[in-house]
Amino acid sequence: MNTLENLISLLSRLPGVGKKSASRMAYSFLKGDEEYNLKLGQSIMELKQRIHKCHICGNFTENDICDICAATDRDITFLCVVEESQDVQMIESTGDFKGFYHVLHGVLSPLDGVGPTELGFDKLVDRIDHSSVKELILATNPTLEGDSTALYIRHILKDHDLVITRIASGLPVGGDMEYADKMSISRALKGRMKFSSDDE
Amino acid sequence: MGFSSVTLCSFRNLKEQTLDLSRKNIYLVGNNGQGKTNFLEMIYYLCYAASFRTKNEKILIKNDAEYLNISAKFHHSNDKISSSIKLYQDKHQKKIKLNGKLVRDRKDIISNFPCVVFCHNDLYFVNGSPEKKRIYLDQCISLNDSIFITYLRNYKKILKERNMLLKNKKIELLDVYTHQLIETGYPIQEKRRELIQFLNEKFDTIYSEISGISENLKIVYNSSWKKSGKSKILEDIWQKKIKEIQYGITLTGPHRDSFSIMMGSNDYLNFASTGQLRIISLILRILQSEYYQISTGRLPVLLVDDVLLELDSEKRERMMKFFPRYEQIFYTFLPDDMITSSENSITYRVNNGLLEKIE
């Protein structure tokens, strides 16, 4: 295998990248600016050296403790559990949540060998024991695995003095019922809420 | 209308050919082993991208061929335009194209051209293993309710994970997966019970009219969860925990359920003759077609494979009175059978995989 073929095969392992896209990328590197290639290579190399998991929440950061955990103006009574670091970014981009996070880096999947030990739930329990969290928001995805993970967390924390909530699931806002899948509509119906004004 | 034409290549023993199917009644006449059932299987395969005879779809490909290829045009009388479906299968993969677009999930074509097959093996729905009986129930519901397929898939996945936990004695996660087992299994049971309620509305009346005897039969769902209500079921499973860990397997749930045909408090299986069992299996198929028709407002395509031959002529005639309405019917006959052809029918002679129109 020559250098070009090797690069194509490596690129095509990336998520969402097929053989064709990988080959287009490789040729673009070959024809493109050398400085750009160098910067890109360097960034990839530095990624693992510089970025690691936050000691407190598990989110990716360049420091010992991530910016969110280090912030002093956030509400310590709320803790939100998510599957991946990307989920933190997504929730942060809404600007609606001012509490703290806990990133699991996965979900329960016994068949794939992912159990409670792999996801480090003891760390989560320990964190709750040593903080003033009053509400724990379980924001794992509304999939079978995400639901199982949320159920397990509820189970291990059942004796704690804590409100445990689950993020709502159902229809996407601005979405069209026509294009929603039946399972989402069914879940949206089951999870319907009383429609009243705030001052009632 | 139904299927108007089909072009097939390398499906079982059938010869490469394009066939006109543009009539409501399609009759296939031929001796045994000529390809009549293979043809019905091919139509079934077009409807569901699966076979009613085998789970190993590779054997559908003709012996010396690398792949099979079928395409067909279908026009449902409720729809304004016709649809086209193409199926390709080789030793590694299957591709389905509906109106030129690739279909990723088989579930997405099931409701487009639904068919109900009447075949010899239907007898297993009556006297076969619980698994066969569950297949009947689940098939009836899946035809018009694609959420049910998701329920089944989710349940299967949770069951597999729960069994793995039990086998490897990973008890700490058992609570969660028991909860999920009930959450995913409960709607399956609810749907099956609804179906059985529907079946019971007509089952006994049709049976007494066809068989000529009144037995007061009732279909009863046998749930392996003996309690009703999620919390009671949870308690019940909890009590079996030690046994489950010992066996390393999930002992109760929709995957262990079944149904029985009851005469009073006795299982009718212990009293019925082979002919009577055959009548019951036919009624189950008739009611499956009606259930589909009532819940979707559409008529199914029927595939009838030799099953009426086992009945005497009087019962056969009575059976025909209850035959469900259909979009199109495919019927197999032996060469000696009397066929009344009409302008509404096309008759094909099936000989060594080749179909020839008989004018």
Interface residues (C-beta under 8 A of the other chain):
Chain A: L108 S109 P110 L111 G115 P116 L144 D147 S148 L151 Y152 H155 K182 M183 S186
Chain B: S146 I147 T150 N154 K157 I158 K160 E161 M164 L165 K170 E172 L173 D175 V176 Y177 H179 Q180 E183 T184
